[in-house]
Amino acid sequence: MAEGQEKQTLHGNFIAYAKFGDHKSTGKTITSKNFDKWLKESKVQDGKRIKSTDTDIAFTKVLGKKPKGTKAIEFKDLEICLEEIAAHISKTEAKKERRSRRRSEEGSYGRNED
């Protein structure tokens, strides 16, 4: 990716990954493919809690608010996309917590029946 100070900020990372693999890119918009690469390399997308499908869904939700045929998002749309991913993490964690609580309750009842 980009060298130096540019990469040290969120906006700098956005530009660096937006330009990746496209020498004509100005870095103003990022494609789903490059966004996915960025999240994998920054270990946000780990294949367990967050999968590429989850990030693609978030990216597509943001694209749905754009004119038809748009295939990339701007930096100003990045916050919305990251909020979608964070919301997914919250939902997933809440489901795991409920499932875990239910299992522990069922387990304690099972021991008391003997």
C-alpha positions as CSV (number, residue, x, y, z in Angstrom):
1,M,0.0,0.0,0.0
2,A,1.0,3.7,0.2
3,E,4.1,4.7,2.0
4,G,4.6,7.4,4.6
5,Q,2.2,9.6,6.6
6,E,-0.7,9.2,4.2
7,K,-1.4,5.6,5.4
8,Q,-1.5,6.6,9.1
9,T,-5.0,8.1,8.9
10,L,-8.4,6.6,8.0
11,H,-8.6,8.9,5.1
12,G,-5.1,8.0,4.0
13,N,-5.9,4.3,4.2
14,F,-9.1,4.9,2.2
15,I,-7.1,6.7,-0.6
16,A,-4.3,4.0,-0.6
17,Y,-6.8,1.1,-0.9
18,A,-9.0,3.0,-3.4
19,K,-6.0,3.4,-5.7
20,F,-4.8,-0.2,-5.2
21,G,-4.7,-2.1,-8.5
22,D,-6.0,0.8,-10.5
23,H,-3.3,3.2,-11.7
24,K,-6.0,5.6,-13.1
25,S,-7.8,5.9,-9.8
26,T,-7.7,9.3,-8.0
27,G,-8.5,7.6,-4.6
28,K,-11.9,9.4,-4.3
29,T,-13.9,6.2,-4.4
30,I,-13.3,2.6,-3.3
31,T,-14.7,-0.5,-4.9
32,S,-16.1,-3.5,-2.9
33,K,-13.1,-5.6,-3.9
34,N,-10.6,-3.0,-2.5
35,F,-12.8,-2.4,0.6
36,D,-12.8,-6.1,1.2
37,K,-9.0,-6.3,0.9
38,W,-8.6,-3.4,3.3
39,L,-10.8,-5.0,5.9
40,K,-9.0,-8.4,5.6
41,E,-5.5,-6.8,5.8
42,S,-6.6,-4.7,8.9
43,K,-8.0,-7.9,10.5
44,V,-11.5,-6.5,10.8
45,Q,-12.7,-9.3,8.6
46,D,-11.6,-12.4,10.3
47,G,-13.8,-15.1,8.7
48,K,-15.4,-15.9,12.0
49,R,-17.2,-12.8,13.5
50,I,-17.1,-10.8,10.3
51,K,-17.1,-12.6,6.9
52,S,-16.7,-11.2,3.4
53,T,-20.5,-11.7,2.9
54,D,-21.2,-9.4,5.9
55,T,-19.0,-6.7,4.5
56,D,-20.4,-7.1,1.0
57,I,-23.9,-6.7,2.4
58,A,-22.9,-3.5,4.3
59,F,-21.2,-2.1,1.1
60,T,-24.3,-3.0,-1.0
61,K,-26.6,-1.2,1.5
62,V,-24.6,2.0,1.0
63,L,-24.5,1.6,-2.7
64,G,-28.3,1.2,-2.7
65,K,-28.6,4.8,-1.7
66,K,-26.5,5.9,-4.7
67,P,-27.6,6.3,-8.4
68,K,-28.1,3.1,-10.2
69,G,-25.0,1.7,-11.8
70,T,-22.6,3.1,-9.1
71,K,-20.0,0.5,-8.1
72,A,-17.9,2.4,-5.6
73,I,-18.4,4.5,-2.4
74,E,-16.8,7.8,-1.4
75,F,-15.0,8.5,1.8
76,K,-18.1,10.3,3.3
77,D,-20.0,7.0,2.8
78,L,-17.4,5.0,4.7
79,E,-18.9,5.8,8.1
80,I,-22.3,4.4,7.1
81,C,-20.7,1.3,5.9
82,L,-18.6,0.8,9.0
83,E,-21.7,1.4,11.2
84,E,-23.5,-1.4,9.3
85,I,-20.7,-3.7,10.0
86,A,-20.6,-2.7,13.7
87,A,-24.4,-3.2,13.9
88,H,-23.9,-6.7,12.5
89,I,-21.3,-7.5,15.2
90,S,-23.7,-6.3,17.9
91,K,-26.5,-8.5,16.6
92,T,-24.2,-11.5,16.3
93,E,-22.8,-11.0,19.8
94,A,-26.3,-10.6,21.3
95,K,-27.4,-13.8,19.6
96,K,-24.4,-15.7,21.0
97,E,-25.1,-14.2,24.5
98,R,-28.7,-15.3,24.4
99,R,-27.7,-18.8,23.1
100,S,-25.1,-19.1,25.8
101,R,-27.5,-18.0,28.6
102,R,-30.2,-20.4,27.4
103,R,-27.7,-23.3,27.4
104,S,-26.5,-22.6,30.9
105,E,-30.1,-22.3,32.1
106,E,-31.0,-25.6,30.5
107,G,-27.9,-27.2,31.9
108,S,-28.7,-26.2,35.4
109,Y,-32.3,-27.5,35.2
110,G,-31.0,-30.8,33.9
111,R,-28.7,-31.2,36.9
112,N,-31.5,-30.4,39.4
113,E,-33.9,-33.0,38.0
114,D,-31.8,-36.0,39.2
